[in-house]
Amino acid sequence: MKSKMITAMSIIMLVGLMFLGYFIIPIGIPICGIIGLTYGIKTKDKSFTKWSFAALLLGVCCLIYTLTTIYSM
């Protein structure tokens, strides 16, 4: 089941990359982090939860940086 979740997250990122280009990075990383976090909590997988939370924090930081860059233009 873990491999299916990772495959779903990679499909989300690849499809987003095809349609939005590099703008998917600040959007897709938090989405994949939330998906992974819910799966990790549901299955009580501590390693998956830890890395998904790290991805969520990284994604939120990227999103804040992107928004501040856009607003400063």
N, C-alpha and C positions, 0 to 999 in steps of 0.2 A: 504494500500500500504506500510505503514511503516513496518508492520509485515513481508511482503514479502521481503523487503530489509534486515531486520535483519536475516531472515531465510536464504537468499542467502549468507550473510556474514558468518553465522555460518557453512553453508555447505562448503564454501571455506576453512575455518579453519579446519573442521573435515577431509575433503578429503586430505588436505595438511598434516595434522597430521598423517594420515594413510600412506602416501607415503614418506614424508620427516622426520617424527618424530618431534622432538623439533626444528629442523632447520626452520620450517614454521613460528615460532614466529617472527623473525626479517623480514621475507618476507611477511607474511600474514597480519600482523597488518597494515602496510602502504597501502597494496592493499585494505583492507576493509575500511580503513580511507578515501582513495580516492573515493571509491564507495559511501560511506556514505556522503562525502562532496559534491559530485556532485548531489546526491539526495536531500540533504538539501538545496542546493542553488537553484535547479530547483523548488522545492516546497515551497521555502521561509520558511522553518521550522527552526527557530533560535536555538531551543534546540538541534535538531538533527545535525545541522551544527556545533554547539559549541562542542559537544561531539565527533563528527567525526574528527574535527580539533585536538582535544586533543589526540585522538587515532593515528592520523597521526604523530603528534609530538613525541609521545611515540614510535611509530614504527620506526621513523627515528633515534631516540636515540638508540634503540635496534640494529638497523642495523649498525650504526656507531660503537657501542661497539663490536658487533660481528666481524666486519671487522678488527678493531684494534686488537682484541684478536687473530684472525687468522693470521694476518700479523706479530704479535710479536712472533709467534712460530718458 
